[in-house]
Amino acid sequence: MAETDIKSLIRSLVIPLLKQPQALSITQKDDGRYHRYIIDVAPNDVGRLIGRQGHVAAALRTIVEGTQSRRANSKRVRLLINDHRH
């Protein structure tokens, strides 16, 4: 899956959960082993994105990380949520 496809997948999964969807920002960073997708939202939407006991965040990670290629030399996909509440 291409970078833009993963970003659009994340956007389509996250926007319905937010009260301030215009504050959504998705940044991609690459390092040696991973394609990291970092989600930034408004501070009052972080809890909605994480969910009770992290269930929503875990479900989002399962979906997004399941898109990764199974080829031996491909980078793994990681989804991170920037928590500005602390």
C-alpha positions, 0 to 999 in steps of 0.5 A: 500500500502506498503512503498516500493510501495509508494516510487516506485510510487513517483519515477515513477511520479517524475523522468520524471519531473527532469533534474537531476534524479540521485539527487532524494532522497525519505525519509520516516518518521513516527510519530503518525498520518502520514507516511511522504514521503519527496522528495529531488531533485537538487536545480534547479529541485525544481521549476519543481517539484512544478510547476507554482502556485504549480499545479504539487505538488498538483497533486502529493500529490493528487495521493500519498495521495489517496493511503492511506488505509481507515481503521480507525486505519491506518496512513495517507500519506503525501508528502512533497517537500524539498525546498532548494531554500531559 
